[in-house]
Amino acid sequence: MKHNLLIYTLSIFLSFGAYAQKKEWTPLLDKNFTNWDKFLGVPHYSVEGIDSIPKGDGKEGAKPLGLNNDPLDVFKMIEIGGEPVLHISGQIYGALTSKEVYKNYHLKMEFKWGDKKWEPRLNDKKDNGLLYHCNGNHGAFWNVWMESQEFQVQVGDMGDYFGLAGGVNNINSTKREDGFCVYNPDGEENKLGTAVEGKKMYRCVRSVDYEKPHGEWNTLELICFEGKSYHIVNGHVVMILNNAERKTDNGFEPVTSGKLQIQSEAAEAFYRRIQIKSITASDLPENKGN
């Protein structure tokens, strides 16, 4: 009896191990948000339809709506051409947050802009973003987002890097006249993120703008492996990030895993075909085919 139980347990373990190592794409979107939680921040004073809920400036002045409390369907699943599409109204700052923690993966999705913009960014560029290596509490940054690394999704800036709430990265880059660092594979390695002291050290600008015209779908890819990451826009690697870290009381420590967050940041946006798969070192762009 014990012998049979041991064999059965071993077979289950081996089957799970084989499954965990499969390099197959796993879709992350369905009509029920099976793989995601919603977190909504502070509604702006201008938001209509929720008069009984306290409001603020979009970041402060009231309590965030919180986890899975989305009275205006800021994050809504719709269907286009028979497939699920994530519609983000942008009306309230928020984050669609993966339930799972991911490490060593290739994430791929398609994105396009809608037409609407909202306060407090009514007169600014349309903005969104993919946050990765998300750790800690919801609301750590602007009462909305977690400590994280950001793959920027903004008109004219798609693929830029931001480090939020203690998230930082080490990127080869050069400083341009306005003080921002620009990705340059031959440049000096700079530590960048909101936790880094120094003017305009929270951002790195992507190498080239490969965003498609308004209304067209863009293919965005994120590859993360043991702290290294690649921002890819429409098939072009626009930035390689050397070493993701997080700020602690004792300095900085490596970070190689975390949840994913898709932002709502005052602009209407659509995502489809979000999928992920596990990778090894041989799957990195520079190692493929070797």
Salt bridges, closest charged atoms under 4 A:
ASP51 OD1 - LYS55 NZ 3.93
ASP70 OD2 - LYS38 NZ 3.41
GLU83 OE2 - ARG272 NH1 3.91
GLU83 OE2 - ARG273 NH2 2.87
GLU110 OE1 - ARG272 NE 2.63
GLU110 OE2 - ARG273 NH1 3.29
ASP115 OD1 - HIS214 NE2 2.92
ASP127 OD2 - ARG121 NH2 3.90
GLU147 OE2 - ARG246 NE 3.11
ASP157 OD2 - LYS125 NZ 2.87
ASP157 OD1 - ARG203 NH2 3.22
ASP160 OD2 - ARG203 NH2 2.67
ASP160 OD1 - ARG206 NE 3.62
ASP178 OD1 - ARG176 NE 2.87
GLU221 OE1 - HIS106 NE2 2.75
GLU245 OE1 - LYS191 NZ 2.32
GLU268 OE2 - HIS87 NE2 2.81
ASP283 OD2 - LYS23 NZ 3.11
GLU286 OE2 - LYS228 NZ 3.29
